[in-house]
Amino acid sequence: MINQLNLHVPPQINENLEKKNITEPTPIQQAVIPKALNGESVMFRSQTGSGKTLAYVLPLLAAIEADQQTIQAVIVAPSQELAVQIESVIKEVTDQTTLSSMAFIGGANVNRQVEKLKKSKPHIAVGTPGRLMELIRLKKIKLANIRMFVLDEVDRLVEEQESWKDVEELGKRLGYNVQGLFASATIPKGLEDKLKVFSPNVEKLEENTSTLPEQIEHLAVMIEERDRIDTVRKIVHAEEIKKGIVFVNHLDRLNETVEKLRYRKVEAVALSSEQTKTDREQAIARFKSGAASILVATDVAARGIDIEKVSHIIQLDASRSFESYLHRAGRTGRVKEDGKVISLLNGQERYLKEKYEKYLNIHVNEVFLKNGTLISE
């Protein structure tokens, strides 16, 4: 892979990629990496599971001078889980090299992070906007040697007003001369103008494919309002789901869903933005290990979660926006594996089916439960 892309990085990185069966660049990597290596700032949209993390990580690694033990790149993510996940990818790719990275996330003890920075400075700082800016204001992270600035899931960062204030402040402090790489699943209206505040010369690249992978099947089940949670239980059994994520729109629905599923012998765990960092980590660990087959989550809690082998996404509460549907659906069908997204809709929500189809260029097949099986109309 490295040879094809003309990346000047330690040879061990190529070996690490081969261990992960990454030998050919994906289309978005082929599009982004040469421009990034050329010093251009790029905003790029690609479907989930398309390899966008390596599209910015590899040119970033190529730009780092390993013998200078200073922070030379910053990666900003909208959630703690995504920041940790990005840093774990970097660690896997840079194993057995002198390139280093650290994650700085809200919810973790800031004093411990300060102590880590006193002992050694990583080449790459990955973190959430609030915590990164906190450490910058404390002068524990210095910006003088930073060459590259990455925003992952930039569409999500823009949605959160407080997060975007921190992102904008960081961008302005870095100045126009720092190269920016901005990854997104969607490009909302006005995003380019927001980026121009701190990165005026950005080229936009969009992967020439549909927004969602073709191998994802989209289904809708019409329901009575009172039957939502029990319908989820029936779908879990009908589809023999070993690893599925159930999305709800409100926190009060989340705990009710988990309790009722557990009562009916479905091993479920909750993922909430109100949980402590430890509780969130334990929930994800149980889900990853298979101890729980169902993860019940809100959009905020599930941002950026990349868990292998998720076969089903169930919208217990259908999202009102196609952008939210896109992010939910993107948790399955990764790396060319099959996946299903099943939306529960009452009579008043039927219009959402047409909305998803129109804006995402997908077909949502209407199905119903009969004798413990999902059957097409």
N, C-alpha and C positions, 0 to 999 in steps of 0.2 A: 504493500500500500504506500509506504513512504517513498519508494523509488518512483512510483507513478506520479506523485504529487510534488516531487523536488523539494522535500522538506529537509532542512539541515538540523537534524536532532540526533541525540545519541542512538546508536544502532539498537540498544536494548529496547527502545520504545517500539521498534518494528517487531521484535521478538514478542513483546508483551501483547501487541495487537494480534499477532498470529495465534497466541495462546487462547485468545478470546474468539478465534475463528473470523477475525476481521482482516481480510486480505485484499478486498477491492473497495475503492471509495464509492459511496452512494452518490446519486445525482446531485444532492444539495452540497455534499462535500466537494465534488468536482467543480461546482459553480462558485462556492464561497472561498475555498482555501487559496487558489491562485491569486484572487483579488486581495485577500487578507495578507498574503505573503508580500504583495506589492505595496503594502502600506495603506491600502484604501479602507475607508470606513464603510461598513456594509450593514444594511438592515435586510434580513432575509426571513421569508415565511416558508415553512415546509410542513408537511403532514407529520403527525405524531409517529414516533418510531422510525424516523427517516435518517437518524444519525446526526442530528443538528448539534448535539453536545460536542462530538469530536470535530464538527465543522469549525467550531471556534477554539476548542482546546488545542488542537494540533498546531495551528499557526501561532497561537499564543506561546506554546512551548518552544517553537522555533525562534521566537523573538527574544527569549530570555537568555541572559548571560549568566551561566551557572556559577561562575567564579565570583560573582557579585552577590553577597548574601543580603540583598535588600528586596523589598516588595516591588516587583516590576509589573504586576498585572492585578487587576481587581475584577472579580466576577460577582455580579449582584443577582440574587434570586428572590422571588416574591414570598417564598415560604422556607421555614426551617428545614423541612424534609428535603426539598429540592436542593438547597444549599449543601446539605450533608451528602446527598446523592452525587452531586457534581464533584464534590471534593473526593469522594470514593472512586469515581471514574478516573480523576487525575492521578490519584495514588496508584491505581492498578496500572495505568499507562506508563507512569514514571518509575515503577518498581525497579530496584537495582540501578537507579541513576542518582545523581546528586541534586536533581530538581526537587523542590519541596513546595508543599501547600498546607494551608490551615483553614479551617472553617470557623467563622465568627457569627454566631446566631443569637438572636434574642431568646430568652428563656434559659440560656446557659449562664453560669456565674461569670460576670464580667471581670471580677478580680483575678480569677484563674486565667482568663484569656490574656489579661495584662501581664501576668507572671510568665506565661508562655512566650509572649512577645519580647520580654526582657531577656529570656534565655537564648532565643534565636528568632531571626526574621525569616519568614518563608518567602519564596519567590512569588507565590500566588496567594492572594487573600480571597477567599470565597465567603460570601455572607449575605445576611438580610440587610435591607437598607438602614433601618434604625440602629442596629448594633454596629455596623461599619462606621456610620457617621458619629456614633457615640465615641468610638475608639479614635476616630480622626480628630474630633474636637478635644479629646484628652491628650492629643499629640502622641498617641501610642502607635498609630499607623501614620506614617509620613508619605506624602504623595510625590515627593521630588523626583523619584526614579521610576515612576509608573509610566509605561509605554502603551499599554493596552487596557481598555475599559470594556467589559462585556455586560450586557443586560440580557438575562435569559427570561423567557416568557414576559417580554416587555409589555404585551397587551394586558397582562394581569397586573403588572406594576403600575400602569397608568390608571387602572380602575381604583386603586387604593390611594386616596388623596394624600394621606400622611406619608405613605411610602414614596409617592412620586415627589413630594417636597424634598425628601432626603436624597432621592436619586438626582433631582435637578441641582441641589446644592453640591453634591459630589461631582457631578458633571462640570459645573461652573468652576469649582476649585481646581479640577484637573486641567481645564482650559482646552482651547481649540486644537492644540498640537498633539493631543493624545488620540491614538487610533481607537475607534469605537466599532464593536461588533454587536449587533442587536438582533436576537433571535426571537421569533414569535410564531404562534400557530395561526393567528389572524392579524390583519393590519387594520385596526379600527380607524375611522375617520378622524383626522387631526393628529394622528400619531407622528407623522413626519414633521409637522410644524413644532410639536413638543420636543422632538429630538434636536431640531435645528437650534434650539436655545443654547445648547452646549456642544453640538456636533453639526456644524452647518453644511458640510459636504458629505452627505450620505448617499450611497447608491442603493437602490432597492432591487432585491432579487426575489422572485417568487418561483418556487419549484413548479415545473410544468406538469402537475398531476392534480387529481382531485384532492380536496382537503382531507378526506378520510381514506384509509386503505380499502381497496376493493374487497378484501377478504372479511370485512366486518359485515354481519347481517343485521339489519335494522327491523325490529318488530314492534307492534303496538297491541296492547291488550285493553279492550274497553271494559270498564269496571263500574260498580256502584261505589260511591265514596266510602261507605262503611267497610268495604271489603279489601282495602288497600294492603294492609299488612298481611292478612291471611292469603291474599293472592300471591304475595312475595313468597310466603312459605310454600305454597303449592308449586310455584315455578321452580324453586330451589330443588324440590323433590322430583318434579317432572323432568327437569334438565340434568338431574344428578350433579349439581354444581359443587365442585371441590374448591374453587377459588373464584368468588364473585364479589363485586362491590355494589352496594345498594345506596343510592343517593337520595337524600331528603333535603328539603329547602329550609327547614327550621330546626333549631336545637331542641325544642320541646318534643318534636316528632322523633328525634334521634333515639333518645333513651327509651321512649315507649316502644319503638320498633325492636330494639335490641332485647328488651325484657320479654316481649311477646314471642319473638322468635326463639329465645332460649327456653321459654316455657313449653314451646312445642318441639323441643329437642333439636333445634337448629343452632349449631355453635356459631354465635355471632359476637363481634366486638365493635365498640363504638370508637370513632375518631372525631374528636371535637376540638375546635380552636380554644375552647375554655379549659381543656384538660392541661395538666402539668406536662412538662417536657418528658418526664419519666413515664407517665401514663400513656402518652402518645407513642413513645418508643416501644412500650410493652405491647400495646395494641397491634402495632405494625409487625412486631416480632412474632406474635401469635399467629397473625394472618399469613405472614411469609412462610412460617414453619409448617403450616397446615393444621395447627391446633384449633384454629377457627376457620371455617369455610367461607364465612360472610363478614365483610367489613362494611359497617354502616357509617356513612360520612356525609358531611356537608361539602359544598364546593370549596369553601375557604380551607377546611381541614385537609382536603384531598389534593390541593394544588401541587403539581409537580411530582406526585407519587409515581414511581416507576417500579412496579412489582411484576416480575415475570409470571407467565402462565395464568394471568387473569382471563378466564374464559367468558365471563358474563358481566355486563353492567346492567343493573336494573334501576330505572328511574321510578322509585316509589312515588316521589313528587316530580312531575315533569318540569324541566327547566323552561322558563318563559323566553329565553334568548337562545338563538342558534349558536352563539359563541360559547355559552355554557354547555350546551349539548356537545359541541365539538370537543371541549376539554374533557368532559365525562367519557365520551366514546373513545377518546384517545388513550384511556387506561387499558383497553383491550386491543387485540389484533396487532400486537407489536411484533416486530421482526418477522413479518410475513406469517404469523400464526393466525388461525381462525378466531373469531370472536363474535359475540352477539350483544346487541344493545336492545333491551326490552323496556318500553315505556308504558306505564299504567296511566290510562286517560279516562276521565269521566266524560259524560256527554258534552259538557261545556268546554272541555279541553281538546276536543277532536280537531279544532283548527290548528293546533300545534303540530300535528302530523304533517299537514300541508306546508306549514312554515319550515319545518326541518327539511322537507323534500325540496322546496323551492330554493332555499338559501344555501343548502349544503350539497345540492345535486345528488341526492340519494333517493332510494325507494324504501319506504317504510311499509312493510307487509303487515296487514291486520290479521291477528291470530286470536284463537280462544282456547280455553282449557276444556278438555273433554276426557273423562276417564283417566285423569292423571297425565295427559299428554297435550302439548301445544299443537294445535291443528290450524292450518290456513283456512280462511273463509272460503 
